[in-house]
């Protein structure tokens, strides 16, 4: 004996009712917004992995307090001032820029969070065309003085 669900759930509805329920479902699911716990990612020590144009995996470590971020990449250390404009969005400005492009501030926005990672979007301030995305992993709750591999 073969039992099919369509046999039990076959409901005939007029077309306007189908459209109504479809619209209602769309509105219900489009209002869902992923919860972000950005405050836990404002300070601490993080790891960011990216891929170079040649396909090589590059790791950057950075440690951040409420006011300063220190980046460690390829045996170089770079520092930036951090200004939080909201719980999930900040502006980074290099402390000692070496050229004109480093003088530009970077806008960073946390898009989603999980237990120990966050996905973010970043670009130069005012540049809405060239936004990039990344994912950072929190490796320590406290900012460190120096990071070793």
C-alpha positions as CSV (number, residue, x, y, z in Angstrom):
1,X,0.0,0.0,0.0
2,X,1.5,3.3,-1.1
3,X,0.8,6.4,0.9
4,X,1.5,9.9,-0.5
5,X,1.3,13.2,1.4
6,X,-0.3,14.9,-1.5
7,X,-3.2,12.7,-1.0
8,X,-3.8,14.1,2.5
9,X,-2.7,17.7,1.9
10,X,-4.4,18.5,-1.4
11,X,-6.1,21.8,-0.8
12,X,-7.7,23.7,-3.6
13,X,-7.3,27.4,-3.2
14,X,-8.2,30.2,-5.5
15,X,-5.3,32.0,-7.2
16,X,-5.7,35.2,-5.1
17,X,-5.4,33.2,-1.9
18,X,-2.3,31.5,-3.1
19,X,-0.8,34.9,-3.9
20,X,-1.8,36.2,-0.5
21,X,-0.1,33.2,1.3
22,X,3.0,33.5,-0.9
23,X,3.2,37.2,-0.1
24,X,2.7,36.6,3.6
25,X,5.5,33.9,3.6
26,X,7.8,36.2,1.7
27,X,7.3,39.1,4.2
28,X,7.7,36.8,7.2
29,X,11.1,35.4,6.0
30,X,12.4,38.7,4.6
31,X,12.0,40.3,8.0
32,X,14.5,37.9,9.5
33,X,17.8,39.6,10.5
34,X,20.7,37.6,11.7
35,X,21.7,38.4,15.3
36,X,25.1,40.1,15.6
37,X,27.0,40.2,18.9
38,X,29.5,42.9,17.8
39,X,30.6,44.1,21.2
40,X,32.6,40.9,21.9
41,X,34.7,41.6,18.8
42,X,35.6,45.2,19.5
43,X,38.6,44.1,21.5
44,X,40.9,41.1,21.5
45,X,43.4,39.3,19.3
46,X,42.3,38.1,15.9
47,X,43.6,36.1,12.9
48,X,42.7,37.0,9.3
49,X,43.5,34.7,6.4
50,X,43.5,35.9,2.8
51,X,44.7,34.6,-0.5
52,X,47.2,36.5,-2.6
53,X,46.8,36.9,-6.4
54,X,49.3,34.1,-6.9
55,X,47.2,31.8,-4.7
56,X,49.4,31.8,-1.6
57,X,47.6,31.8,1.8
58,X,48.5,34.9,3.8
59,X,47.8,35.3,7.5
60,X,47.5,38.6,9.3
61,X,47.3,38.8,13.1
62,X,45.9,41.9,14.8
63,X,45.2,42.9,18.3
64,X,42.6,45.6,19.0
65,X,41.7,47.8,22.0
66,X,38.8,50.2,22.0
67,X,41.1,52.9,20.6
68,X,44.0,51.2,18.8
69,X,44.6,48.3,16.4
70,X,48.0,46.8,15.9
71,X,48.5,44.6,12.7
72,X,51.3,42.0,12.4
73,X,51.9,40.9,8.8
74,X,55.1,39.5,7.2
75,X,57.3,40.6,10.1
76,X,56.0,44.2,9.9
77,X,53.9,46.0,12.5
78,X,51.4,48.6,11.6
79,X,49.1,50.6,14.0
80,X,45.8,52.4,13.4
81,X,43.5,54.5,15.5
82,X,40.1,52.9,15.9
83,X,36.9,55.0,16.1
84,X,33.7,53.0,16.7
85,X,30.7,54.8,15.1
86,X,28.3,52.0,16.2
87,X,28.5,48.7,18.0
88,X,29.3,47.0,14.6
89,X,31.0,49.7,12.5
90,X,34.4,51.4,13.0
91,X,36.8,53.7,11.1
92,X,40.6,52.8,11.0
93,X,43.1,55.5,10.4
94,X,46.9,54.7,10.2
95,X,48.9,56.3,13.0
96,X,52.1,56.8,10.9
97,X,51.1,56.7,7.2
98,X,54.0,56.2,4.8
99,X,52.3,57.4,1.6
100,X,49.1,59.1,0.4
101,X,47.1,55.9,0.1
102,X,47.9,55.0,3.7
103,X,46.4,58.3,4.8
104,X,43.0,57.2,3.6
105,X,40.8,55.9,6.4
106,X,39.2,52.5,6.2
107,X,35.6,51.8,7.1
108,X,34.9,48.3,8.6
109,X,31.5,46.9,9.3
110,X,30.7,43.6,11.0
111,X,28.0,41.8,9.0
112,X,27.6,38.6,11.0
113,X,29.0,36.9,14.1
114,X,29.3,33.4,15.4
115,X,30.9,32.0,18.5
116,X,34.5,33.1,17.8
117,X,34.4,34.5,14.2
118,X,32.9,37.5,12.5
119,X,32.3,38.3,8.8
120,X,33.1,41.9,7.9
121,X,33.0,44.3,5.0
122,X,35.6,46.9,4.5
123,X,36.6,49.7,2.1
124,X,38.1,53.2,2.0
125,X,35.7,55.7,3.6
126,X,33.4,57.0,0.9
127,X,34.2,54.2,-1.6
128,X,31.0,52.3,-2.1
129,X,32.1,50.5,-5.3
130,X,35.2,48.6,-4.1
131,X,34.0,46.9,-0.9
132,X,35.6,43.7,0.1
133,X,34.6,41.0,2.6
134,X,36.6,39.0,5.0
135,X,36.3,36.7,8.0
136,X,38.3,37.1,11.2
137,X,38.7,34.6,14.0
138,X,39.2,35.6,17.6
139,X,42.1,33.8,19.1
140,X,42.3,35.6,22.5
141,X,40.0,37.9,24.5
142,X,42.9,40.2,25.6
143,X,44.9,42.4,23.4
144,X,48.6,41.2,23.3
145,X,51.8,43.1,23.2
146,X,53.4,40.9,20.5
147,X,52.1,38.0,18.4
148,X,54.2,35.0,17.6
149,X,53.3,32.3,15.0
